[in-house]
Each structure stands twice: as structure tokens, then as C-alpha cells.
Amino acid sequence: MRFIFVTWWVISWLGKGIAAASIGKLLKNSWNSVNIIKLDPYLQIDAGTMSPYEHGEVFVTEDWFETDLDLGHYERFIDQELTRNSSITTGQIYQHIITKERKGDYLWETVQVIPHVTDEIKKRIMKDAKSYDITICEIGGTIGDIEWPHFIEAIRQMRKDIGFDRTMYVHVAPILYLKYSGEMKTKPIQHSVKELTRLGIHADMLMCRTEHPITKKIKEKISLFCDIDKQYIIEAIDAQSIYQVPELLKNQNVDKLIQKRLWLKVKSAKLKERNQRTRNFLHPKKSVTIGMVGKYAELQDSYLSVIEALKHAWAYHKTKININRILAEEFEKTKKIEAMFDQHLIHGLLIPWGFGTRWMEGKIRAAQLCRERNVPYLWLCLWLQMAVVEFARNVCWLSHAHTVEADIHTSSPVISWMPWQSQEIKKWWSMRLGSYTTILKKWSKVATLYNEKKITERHRHRFEVNPDYYELLEEHGMTLCGRDIKTKLVEFIELPHHPFFVCTQAHPEFKSRLDNPHPLFTGFIEACLDT
């Protein structure tokens, strides 16, 4: 077992997760088995109850766990399904220890951060490690934060526990560029490495985040002041696409340096296919404009996996996808949206997930416009339900059709909770989470796109299409083209004579990869190109 610990300093959101994912990609493509873990300092048990404005999207694993968005980057880069064991939070650690303390497992002991908290962290890091050659751990937050010394102390102890040759610390920090003087300042890196050293950790590799190339002189200066071999000082320069990062690191022999440092057989990472897809992305031959409607449309990280899935379709079709972000409230301004369709400012409409009743009528109006004007659209999760409400109102003549989430007394509850949920409808644990298997209707558009009859997708929703209305919806022309294999609940709907009218209760974006783009997204973009 080998371990790589990735830390960060100064400010967050500048690429530590991409650095960890890129290292994982290089090592996996060097014929090593790799696992990646995120250690997060927040006190929640999982990311499910946090606002997208505060923490970005919630990523869902196959085994029903709501995690930080960085796990999405890990899966997309190493093309591997992770589990709940890849997300460790302070809340999980404290809950476990306090539960044990209340049960009397620590009788006559004083429960402390060291050794009890740090031992529990190490235990969780080690849990699946024997199944992999290398485990990469990204430490959330920044060095010096008050909320995560227990994680730093735990990874410091790991080197003592398993040996110098089996542990490696990769530190990511920015080089500041002063425009007014044209200088690159290395003080942030120097101070961060000193702070790490004060905490008992000596960085083995530095990844220097920079807007400009690093000169030989700057590398020598960093090497001198930080006591790190010059070849282990890596230039992590801004790239046009995050998918270029593995190649940029490989060009500096990061794959070989890490294998050498961890006493592994040195093999060069193979990135030929990945590089070709990246070139397709950087040099598109066509373009298309997609309207993306959302409650959090102005914040990119809120819909990160959806945007990445579009990028994968972009590379697949060699077609640049311009995203026109539209707040859901805009669809309640009918004339403005109709003008957008009339002037062909968008070729298709994508609406990602959402929760709550805010701006629902705007989404219902959007469904009507797309259906009536033959505008291709792909709707996910809650917005399948809005498409059903619109169809029931305007095609099935159920003028009061609605979801019980918005109107509990509606006379036509086409969207409702199921009997087993009725007592817990306001509880987060009443949601359908994780991977579910769907049987697709033969000859449907969705089945053709997947080219399979039985598929699995991940879910994160609470309400369902009411089975009492299945027959009525199909009688009026809606195809319920996918049902859950166990409950027979609707997972996919489509309109057979529409250019592309596909909705799913699932989150297909979670399973899209650059090397293996999701068929719903590639099919959607293809339909947009044909309009």
C-alpha cells in the first residue's frame, strides 16, 4: 500500500481536487490500481443538506451517499466508481466517537483528539487501501484553518506508522503575479511549506499554481527556501481545459517521479486516447447554443457535473457548446422567452436538477414552449415531474394537475409521494438515493440511445410520477419509456414525434466521462445540431 496526501494553502477552489484527480489518472494509466479519498473538515455527515451556493453541487455515489463535488472529478478522471468510503468528514468522525463514548466503549479513558480522533481517521483511510496499489487523499480546506488540524496530524502519523517509502506529501500553492511590476512572488509558497513543516509534514512535491510559466531561477529559489529537490517542483499553469492537466503534469514526468519516490516500478502513463478527446474539445468544427435553465444558473459549481457532461458531448461531436444560462424566473416572463425561441438564440434547452417550489410555474411554461415549438430538450430529475405536470394540464385536460410538493390539495396529483414515504415526506431520508436499475421500452428513443434494454443510473429525488395517471398519460401520446425494475415507477419519458423530448428522473450526468460520454447528452446535442 502506498499513500499520497494532497494539501493546499492560501485560498481554496484553485485546483487541488483537479491536481489529485490528475495524479490518479496518471498513476492508473501507468498500470497501478488507484483509489481517491476526500477528507472534509465540515461537521455535516454528508453534503446532502448544504446549499449549492455554499458548497457547489452534491455528487451522489452508486452506494447512495451524498458527497462533495470533488468526488465527481475523481470519477471522471480515473473512470472508476467510488463509494461512501471515499468521503470522510469531521462530522462522521465525531459522531462515531461520541456514539462509542455514550455506549461506554471508552470507560475510564479520557476521549481526546489524539489518539481517538486521529486513530479513527487513519482507520478509515486504511479501510479499502489493501485493495489498491495507491490511495490518494485530498485534504479539504487550507493549511492553517482552525477546523482541520486533526486531519493534518493523522496524515503526519501515517508516515510514522507505515514508513517513509510508502507515503508522499504533495502540496499545492499559488505563485502570485503582480501585474504592476511584472513580478512573480514565491512568498506564499515559502510560508505554506514552513507552516506544513511546523505541523510536522515535509512536502515531497510542490505543485505551483500559476498564470505564467515558471522560470529556472524561480524554481531554484523555491527549491532553496523550501528544501525540495528542483525536479519535484511542478509548474501547474492555467490550462484551457481541466482535461489538459494530466498531460501537462506528464510532460514534467510527474508520473515517473511519484512512482520513483514511492519505490514502485516506473512505467510511463499512456494518455493517447485522452489527449485525442482533449484536442477535439479544444478544436471544435461546429457550434451550438444550449439554454440551461436553473435556480442556481449563475453559479457554475451548482451544476458542475451537468456542465462537464456537456463538455464530454462537445468533445465527442467536435462541437463547441455555448451555454446560455437562464434563471428559472425568466421563464415566467413569457414574451422574453418566446422571443428567444423565435430568434433562434438557442438550439435546445437543458434543465438540470432542482429542489423546492420556487419558480415552478416558469419551468412548466418552459416545457410547454419546447413541446409546442419542437425545441429539443433534456430535463433531469425534478423537471421530469414538471414536464408531466405540463402535459397533464395542456394535453390531458387536467387543468388543476400539479405536484403535491407545491399543492398538497390538488385534485389531480400527477406527481406525488408513494405510500411508504407518506409519514416521512419532509425528511431527507425519504429520498431515493444512489443507483437504481431501469428497464427501457423496446424501440424507444431512449433505448436506442443507450443501445441497451437494462441500464442503471443514480438518483436523488423524493417525489414520483403517480401510477394512477400512467394510463392517461400514455393514451394522450406520452411514452413512459423506462420503469424501475423493482417498483415499476417511471424513470424516463419521451414524446415519440418530437425531435428530442427526453426527461429522466435520474442524474445521468454523474456517469458521463470524457472517454465515455453519456448517450443522453450526445443524443441531445446531435438533435440540437439537426434543428
C-alpha positions as CSV (number, residue, x, y, z in Angstrom):
1,M,0.0,0.0,0.0
2,R,1.2,3.5,-0.9
3,F,-0.4,6.8,0.1
4,I,-0.3,10.2,-1.5
5,F,-1.6,13.2,0.6
6,V,-2.6,16.3,-1.3
7,T,-2.7,19.6,0.7
8,W,-3.4,23.2,-0.2
9,W,-2.6,26.7,1.2
10,V,-3.8,30.3,1.0
11,I,-7.2,30.0,-0.7
12,S,-9.5,27.2,-1.9
13,W,-11.2,26.5,-5.2
14,L,-8.0,26.8,-7.3
15,G,-7.5,23.2,-8.4
16,K,-6.5,20.9,-5.5
17,G,-9.2,18.4,-6.5
18,I,-8.1,18.5,-10.1
19,A,-4.5,18.0,-9.0
20,A,-5.5,14.9,-7.0
21,A,-7.7,13.6,-9.9
22,S,-4.9,14.2,-12.4
23,I,-2.3,12.3,-10.3
24,G,-4.8,9.5,-10.0
25,K,-5.3,9.5,-13.8
26,L,-1.5,9.3,-14.5
27,L,-0.9,6.5,-12.0
28,K,-3.9,4.5,-13.1
29,N,-2.7,4.8,-16.7
30,S,0.7,3.6,-15.5
31,W,-0.9,0.3,-14.7
32,N,-1.4,0.9,-11.0
33,S,-4.7,0.4,-9.2
34,V,-5.8,3.7,-7.6
35,N,-8.3,4.9,-5.0
36,I,-9.1,8.5,-4.1
37,I,-10.4,9.8,-0.8
38,K,-11.6,13.3,0.2
39,L,-11.1,14.4,3.8
40,D,-13.5,17.3,4.5
41,P,-13.4,19.4,7.7
42,Y,-17.1,20.3,7.8
43,L,-19.3,18.9,10.6
44,Q,-22.0,17.5,8.4
45,I,-22.2,13.7,8.0
46,D,-22.5,14.2,4.2
47,A,-23.0,17.1,1.7
48,G,-26.7,16.4,1.2
49,T,-28.1,19.3,3.2
50,M,-25.7,22.0,2.1
51,S,-26.8,24.8,-0.3
52,P,-25.3,24.7,-3.8
53,Y,-24.4,28.4,-3.3
54,E,-22.3,27.4,-0.3
55,H,-20.6,24.2,-1.4
56,G,-21.4,23.6,-5.1
57,E,-23.3,20.6,-6.4
58,V,-24.0,17.4,-4.3
59,F,-22.4,14.4,-6.0
60,V,-24.1,11.0,-5.5
61,T,-22.2,7.7,-5.4
62,E,-23.5,4.3,-6.6
63,D,-24.0,3.2,-3.0
64,W,-26.4,6.0,-2.1
65,F,-24.1,8.6,-0.5
66,E,-24.2,12.3,-1.0
67,T,-20.7,13.8,-1.3
68,D,-18.6,16.7,-2.1
69,L,-18.3,17.6,-5.8
70,D,-14.6,16.7,-5.9
71,L,-15.6,13.0,-6.0
72,G,-17.2,13.8,-9.3
73,H,-13.8,15.0,-10.6
74,Y,-12.1,11.8,-9.3
75,E,-14.6,9.5,-11.0
76,R,-14.5,11.4,-14.3
77,F,-10.7,11.4,-14.4
78,I,-9.9,7.9,-13.3
79,D,-13.1,6.4,-14.8
80,Q,-13.9,4.5,-11.7
81,E,-16.9,4.3,-9.4
82,L,-16.1,5.4,-5.9
83,T,-18.1,4.6,-2.7
84,R,-19.1,6.3,0.5
85,N,-15.7,5.3,1.9
86,S,-14.1,7.9,-0.3
87,S,-15.8,10.7,1.6
88,I,-14.6,11.3,5.2
89,T,-15.9,14.3,7.1
90,T,-15.2,15.6,10.6
91,G,-18.9,15.1,11.3
92,Q,-18.7,11.3,10.6
93,I,-15.6,11.0,12.8
94,Y,-17.1,12.9,15.8
95,Q,-20.4,11.2,15.5
96,H,-18.8,7.8,15.6
97,I,-16.5,8.6,18.5
98,I,-19.3,10.2,20.6
99,T,-21.6,7.3,19.9
100,K,-18.9,4.9,21.2
101,E,-18.3,7.1,24.2
102,R,-22.0,7.0,25.1
103,K,-22.1,3.2,24.8
104,G,-19.2,3.0,27.3
105,D,-16.5,1.8,24.9
106,Y,-14.1,4.3,26.4
107,L,-14.7,3.6,30.0
108,W,-12.0,5.0,32.3
109,E,-10.4,6.8,29.4
110,T,-10.2,10.5,28.6
111,V,-11.5,10.8,25.0
112,Q,-9.2,13.1,23.1
113,V,-8.3,14.3,19.6
114,I,-5.0,12.3,19.9
115,P,-5.2,9.4,19.8
116,H,-9.0,8.7,19.4
117,V,-9.9,11.2,16.6
118,T,-6.7,10.7,14.7
119,D,-6.8,6.9,15.1
120,E,-10.4,6.8,13.6
121,I,-9.3,9.0,10.7
122,K,-6.3,6.6,9.9
123,K,-8.6,3.6,10.3
124,R,-11.0,5.0,7.7
125,I,-8.2,5.9,5.3
126,M,-6.8,2.4,5.6
127,K,-10.2,0.7,5.2
128,D,-10.0,0.0,1.5
129,A,-6.3,0.6,1.0
130,K,-5.3,-3.1,0.8
131,S,-7.3,-3.4,-2.4
132,Y,-5.3,-0.8,-4.2
133,D,-1.7,-0.1,-5.1
134,I,-2.0,3.6,-4.3
135,T,-4.5,5.6,-2.2
136,I,-4.7,9.4,-2.8
137,C,-6.1,11.5,-0.1
138,E,-7.1,15.1,-0.7
139,I,-7.3,17.2,2.4
140,G,-10.2,19.7,2.2
141,G,-9.7,23.3,3.3
142,T,-6.4,25.2,3.5
143,I,-3.4,24.8,5.7
144,G,-3.8,26.8,8.9
145,D,-7.6,26.6,9.1
146,I,-8.8,26.1,12.6
147,E,-11.1,23.3,11.6
148,W,-8.8,20.6,10.3
149,P,-5.6,20.1,12.5
150,H,-6.9,16.6,13.3
151,F,-6.6,15.6,9.6
152,I,-3.1,17.0,9.3
153,E,-2.0,15.2,12.5
154,A,-3.5,11.9,11.2
155,I,-1.6,12.1,7.9
156,R,1.6,13.1,9.8
157,Q,1.2,9.9,11.9
158,M,0.7,7.8,8.7
159,R,4.3,8.2,7.7
160,K,5.4,7.1,11.1
161,D,3.0,4.1,11.0
162,I,3.7,2.7,7.5
163,G,7.1,4.2,6.6
164,F,8.7,7.0,4.5
165,D,8.9,5.0,1.3
166,R,5.1,4.3,1.3
167,T,3.9,7.9,2.0
168,M,4.2,11.1,-0.1
169,Y,3.0,14.6,0.5
170,V,2.1,16.7,-2.5
171,H,1.5,20.4,-1.6
172,V,-0.4,22.8,-3.9
173,A,0.1,26.5,-3.5
174,P,-0.1,29.6,-5.8
175,I,2.6,31.8,-7.1
176,L,1.3,35.4,-7.1
177,Y,1.8,37.5,-10.2
178,L,1.9,41.3,-9.7
179,K,0.8,43.0,-12.9
180,Y,2.0,46.4,-12.0
181,S,5.6,45.2,-11.5
182,G,5.6,42.2,-13.8
183,E,6.9,40.0,-10.9
184,M,6.1,36.5,-9.7
185,K,6.2,36.2,-5.9
186,T,7.0,33.0,-4.2
187,K,6.4,34.1,-0.6
188,P,3.0,32.3,-0.3
189,I,4.7,29.0,-1.3
190,Q,7.5,29.6,1.1
191,H,5.2,30.4,4.1
192,S,2.9,27.5,3.3
193,V,5.7,25.0,3.3
194,K,7.1,26.4,6.5
195,E,3.6,26.1,8.1
196,L,3.4,22.5,6.9
197,T,6.8,21.8,8.4
198,R,5.8,23.4,11.7
199,L,2.9,20.9,11.7
200,G,5.3,18.0,11.2
201,I,4.9,17.4,7.5
202,H,7.7,18.0,4.9
203,A,6.3,18.3,1.4
204,D,7.8,15.9,-1.1
205,M,6.4,17.6,-4.2
206,L,5.2,21.1,-4.8
207,M,2.6,22.0,-7.4
208,C,2.9,25.7,-8.1
209,R,-0.4,27.1,-9.4
210,T,0.5,30.0,-11.8
211,E,-0.9,32.1,-14.6
212,H,2.6,32.3,-16.2
213,P,5.4,29.9,-16.9
214,I,7.9,29.4,-14.0
215,T,11.5,30.3,-14.8
216,K,14.5,28.2,-13.9
217,K,15.6,30.9,-11.5
218,I,12.2,30.8,-9.6
219,K,12.4,27.0,-9.3
220,E,15.9,27.3,-7.9
221,K,14.7,29.9,-5.4
222,I,11.7,27.7,-4.3
223,S,14.0,24.7,-4.0
224,L,16.4,26.6,-1.8
225,F,13.9,28.1,0.6
226,C,11.6,25.1,0.8
227,D,14.2,22.3,0.8
228,I,12.7,20.4,-2.0
229,D,14.5,18.9,-5.0
230,K,14.1,21.1,-8.0
231,Q,12.7,18.2,-10.2
232,Y,9.9,17.8,-7.7
233,I,8.8,21.4,-8.1
234,I,6.0,21.2,-10.7
235,E,4.5,24.0,-12.8
236,A,0.7,23.8,-12.6
237,I,-0.1,26.5,-15.1
238,D,-3.6,27.6,-16.0
239,A,-5.0,25.5,-18.9
240,Q,-7.8,25.9,-21.4
241,S,-9.4,22.8,-20.1
242,I,-9.0,20.8,-16.9
243,Y,-8.6,17.7,-19.1
244,Q,-5.3,19.0,-20.3
245,V,-3.9,18.9,-16.7
246,P,-2.8,15.2,-16.7
247,E,-0.8,15.7,-20.0
248,L,0.8,18.9,-18.6
249,L,1.9,17.0,-15.5
250,K,3.1,14.0,-17.5
251,N,5.2,16.4,-19.6
252,Q,7.1,17.2,-16.3
253,N,7.4,13.5,-15.5
254,V,5.1,13.6,-12.5
255,D,4.0,10.0,-13.1
256,K,7.6,8.8,-13.1
257,L,8.7,11.0,-10.2
258,I,5.9,9.7,-7.9
259,Q,6.5,6.1,-8.8
260,K,10.2,6.5,-8.1
261,R,9.6,8.3,-4.8
262,L,7.2,5.5,-3.7
263,W,9.5,2.7,-4.8
264,L,7.2,1.4,-7.5
265,K,8.2,0.0,-10.8
266,V,8.5,3.1,-13.0
267,K,6.1,3.0,-16.0
268,S,5.1,5.8,-18.3
269,A,1.4,6.8,-18.3
270,K,-0.5,6.2,-21.6
271,L,-2.7,9.1,-22.4
272,K,-3.1,8.9,-26.2
273,E,-6.9,8.4,-26.3
274,R,-7.5,11.0,-23.6
275,N,-5.3,13.5,-25.5
276,Q,-7.3,13.0,-28.7
277,R,-10.6,13.7,-26.9
278,T,-9.0,16.8,-25.4
279,R,-7.9,18.0,-28.8
280,N,-11.4,17.5,-30.1
281,F,-12.6,19.7,-27.2
282,L,-10.0,22.5,-27.9
283,H,-10.5,22.5,-31.7
284,P,-14.2,22.1,-32.4
285,K,-15.5,22.2,-36.0
286,K,-19.1,23.3,-35.3
287,S,-21.0,25.2,-32.6
288,V,-24.4,25.1,-30.9
289,T,-26.1,27.2,-28.2
290,I,-27.9,25.5,-25.3
291,G,-30.2,27.2,-22.9
292,M,-29.5,25.9,-19.4
293,V,-32.3,26.9,-17.1
294,G,-31.8,26.6,-13.3
295,K,-32.5,28.1,-9.9
296,Y,-28.7,28.4,-9.4
297,A,-27.8,29.0,-13.0
298,E,-25.4,31.9,-12.3
299,L,-23.1,29.7,-10.2
300,Q,-21.2,27.2,-12.3
301,D,-20.3,24.8,-9.5
302,S,-24.0,24.3,-8.7
303,Y,-24.4,22.2,-11.9
304,L,-20.8,21.1,-12.3
305,S,-21.4,17.5,-13.4
306,V,-24.0,18.7,-16.0
307,I,-21.6,21.1,-17.5
308,E,-18.9,18.5,-17.6
309,A,-21.2,16.1,-19.3
310,L,-21.9,18.7,-21.9
311,K,-18.2,19.1,-22.4
312,H,-17.8,15.4,-23.0
313,A,-20.5,15.6,-25.7
314,W,-18.7,18.6,-27.1
315,A,-15.5,16.5,-27.5
316,Y,-17.5,13.6,-28.9
317,H,-19.2,15.7,-31.6
318,K,-16.3,18.2,-32.1
319,T,-18.9,20.8,-31.5
320,K,-18.5,23.8,-29.3
321,I,-21.4,24.2,-26.9
322,N,-22.2,27.7,-25.9
323,I,-24.2,27.7,-22.7
324,N,-26.8,30.4,-22.3
325,R,-27.5,30.5,-18.5
326,I,-31.1,31.4,-17.8
327,L,-32.6,31.8,-14.4
328,A,-35.8,29.9,-14.0
329,E,-37.7,33.1,-13.1
330,E,-37.1,34.3,-16.7
331,F,-39.5,31.7,-18.0
332,E,-42.3,33.4,-16.1
333,K,-41.6,36.4,-18.4
334,T,-43.3,34.7,-21.3
335,K,-42.7,37.3,-24.1
336,K,-39.0,37.4,-23.4
337,I,-38.6,33.6,-23.7
338,E,-40.8,33.4,-26.8
339,A,-38.6,36.0,-28.4
340,M,-35.6,33.8,-27.6
341,F,-37.2,30.9,-29.4
342,D,-38.4,33.0,-32.3
343,Q,-35.0,34.5,-32.9
344,H,-33.3,31.0,-32.7
345,L,-31.0,32.3,-30.0
346,I,-30.9,28.7,-28.6
347,H,-30.9,25.4,-30.3
348,G,-32.0,23.3,-27.4
349,L,-33.0,23.5,-23.7
350,L,-31.4,21.6,-20.8
351,I,-32.7,21.9,-17.3
352,P,-30.7,20.2,-14.6
353,W,-31.8,19.1,-11.2
354,G,-33.6,21.3,-8.6
355,F,-35.5,21.2,-5.3
356,G,-38.4,23.1,-4.0
357,T,-41.3,25.0,-5.4
358,R,-39.6,28.3,-6.3
359,W,-40.2,29.3,-10.0
360,M,-42.0,26.0,-10.7
361,E,-44.5,27.7,-13.0
362,G,-41.7,29.1,-15.1
363,K,-40.4,25.5,-15.6
364,I,-43.8,24.3,-16.5
365,R,-44.1,27.1,-19.1
366,A,-40.7,26.1,-20.5
367,A,-41.9,22.6,-21.0
368,Q,-45.0,23.8,-22.9
369,L,-42.9,26.1,-25.2
370,C,-40.4,23.3,-26.0
371,R,-43.2,20.8,-26.7
372,E,-45.2,23.1,-28.9
373,R,-42.3,24.6,-30.8
374,N,-40.4,21.3,-31.3
375,V,-37.3,22.6,-29.4
376,P,-35.0,19.7,-28.4
377,Y,-34.7,19.4,-24.7
378,L,-33.3,17.2,-22.0
379,W,-34.8,17.6,-18.5
380,L,-33.4,15.9,-15.4
381,C,-34.7,14.8,-12.0
382,L,-37.4,17.2,-10.7
383,W,-38.0,18.6,-14.1
384,L,-39.3,15.3,-15.5
385,Q,-42.1,15.9,-13.0
386,M,-42.7,19.4,-14.3
387,A,-42.9,18.1,-17.9
388,V,-45.5,15.6,-16.7
389,V,-47.5,18.3,-15.0
390,E,-47.4,20.5,-18.2
391,F,-48.5,17.6,-20.3
392,A,-51.3,16.6,-18.0
393,R,-52.6,20.2,-17.9
394,N,-52.4,21.1,-21.6
395,V,-52.8,17.7,-23.4
396,C,-54.7,15.5,-21.0
397,W,-57.1,18.4,-20.0
398,L,-56.4,18.1,-16.3
399,S,-56.3,21.9,-15.7
400,H,-55.5,21.6,-12.0
401,A,-52.8,19.0,-12.4
402,H,-49.8,19.6,-10.1
403,T,-47.3,18.1,-7.8
404,V,-48.2,17.6,-4.1
405,E,-44.9,19.2,-3.3
406,A,-46.4,22.6,-4.4
407,D,-50.1,21.9,-3.8
408,I,-50.9,19.2,-1.4
409,H,-54.6,19.6,-2.0
410,T,-54.5,19.4,-5.8
411,S,-57.4,17.5,-7.4
412,S,-55.1,15.9,-9.9
413,P,-51.9,14.9,-8.1
414,V,-50.0,13.6,-11.2
415,I,-46.8,13.9,-9.1
416,S,-47.0,12.5,-5.6
417,W,-45.2,10.6,-2.9
418,M,-45.5,6.9,-2.6
419,P,-47.4,5.2,0.4
420,W,-44.2,4.1,2.1
421,Q,-43.0,7.8,2.1
422,S,-46.1,9.4,3.4
423,Q,-45.0,9.5,7.1
424,E,-41.6,10.9,6.3
425,I,-42.2,13.2,3.4
426,K,-40.3,16.1,5.0
427,K,-37.3,14.0,5.9
428,W,-34.2,13.9,3.8
429,W,-34.0,10.1,4.3
430,S,-37.3,9.7,2.4
431,M,-35.4,10.4,-0.9
432,R,-34.5,7.7,-3.5
433,L,-30.7,7.9,-3.5
434,G,-28.0,6.1,-5.4
435,S,-28.1,3.5,-8.2
436,Y,-31.3,2.0,-9.5
437,T,-31.9,-0.3,-12.4
438,T,-34.3,0.6,-15.2
439,I,-35.9,-1.5,-17.9
440,L,-36.3,0.5,-21.1
441,K,-39.2,0.1,-23.6
442,K,-38.1,-1.6,-26.8
443,W,-37.7,0.7,-29.8
444,S,-38.0,3.8,-27.7
445,K,-35.6,6.7,-28.4
446,V,-34.0,6.3,-25.0
447,A,-33.4,2.6,-25.6
448,T,-31.8,3.4,-28.9
449,L,-29.5,6.0,-27.4
450,Y,-28.4,3.6,-24.6
451,N,-28.3,0.6,-27.0
452,E,-29.4,-1.5,-24.1
453,K,-32.6,-2.8,-22.5
454,K,-31.5,-2.7,-18.9
455,I,-29.5,0.3,-17.5
456,T,-28.5,1.7,-14.1
457,E,-28.5,5.4,-13.2
458,R,-28.0,7.3,-10.0
459,H,-30.9,9.1,-8.3
460,R,-31.5,11.9,-5.8
461,H,-35.2,12.8,-5.6
462,R,-38.2,12.4,-3.4
463,F,-41.5,12.6,-5.4
464,E,-42.6,10.3,-8.2
465,V,-45.0,10.2,-11.2
466,N,-48.3,9.0,-9.7
467,P,-49.0,5.4,-11.1
468,D,-52.8,6.3,-11.1
469,Y,-52.1,8.5,-14.2
470,Y,-49.8,6.3,-16.2
471,E,-52.6,5.0,-18.5
472,L,-54.0,8.5,-19.1
473,L,-50.6,10.0,-20.0
474,E,-49.9,7.2,-22.5
475,E,-53.3,7.4,-24.0
476,H,-52.6,11.1,-24.9
477,G,-49.2,10.3,-26.5
478,M,-46.5,10.4,-23.8
479,T,-44.3,7.4,-23.8
480,L,-43.3,6.2,-20.3
481,C,-40.2,4.5,-21.8
482,G,-38.4,3.5,-18.6
483,R,-39.5,1.8,-15.4
484,D,-37.7,0.9,-12.3
485,I,-37.1,-2.8,-12.2
486,K,-38.5,-3.3,-8.7
487,T,-41.1,-0.7,-8.0
488,K,-42.2,-0.1,-11.7
489,L,-42.0,3.6,-11.1
490,V,-41.4,5.9,-14.1
491,E,-37.8,6.8,-14.7
492,F,-37.9,8.1,-18.3
493,I,-40.4,9.8,-20.5
494,E,-40.3,10.9,-24.1
495,L,-42.6,12.2,-26.9
496,P,-42.1,9.9,-30.0
497,H,-42.8,12.5,-32.7
498,H,-40.7,15.3,-31.1
499,P,-37.1,16.0,-32.3
500,F,-35.8,15.3,-28.8
501,F,-38.1,15.4,-25.8
502,V,-36.5,13.2,-23.2
503,C,-36.8,13.5,-19.5
504,T,-35.3,11.3,-16.8
505,Q,-35.9,11.1,-13.0
506,A,-32.2,10.1,-12.7
507,H,-28.9,12.0,-12.8
508,P,-27.1,10.7,-15.9
509,E,-24.5,13.4,-15.7
510,F,-22.9,11.6,-12.8
511,K,-21.8,8.8,-15.0
512,S,-20.5,10.7,-18.0
513,R,-16.8,10.6,-18.8
514,L,-14.6,12.4,-21.4
515,D,-13.6,8.9,-22.7
516,N,-17.2,7.6,-22.5
517,P,-19.7,10.5,-22.8
518,H,-23.2,9.8,-21.7
519,P,-25.6,8.8,-24.5
520,L,-28.4,11.1,-23.4
521,F,-26.1,14.1,-23.7
522,T,-24.6,13.1,-27.0
523,G,-28.1,12.4,-28.4
524,F,-29.3,15.7,-27.1
525,I,-26.5,17.7,-28.8
526,E,-27.0,15.7,-32.0
527,A,-30.7,16.7,-32.1
528,C,-29.7,20.3,-31.5
529,L,-27.3,20.2,-34.4
530,D,-30.2,19.0,-36.6
531,T,-32.6,21.8,-35.8
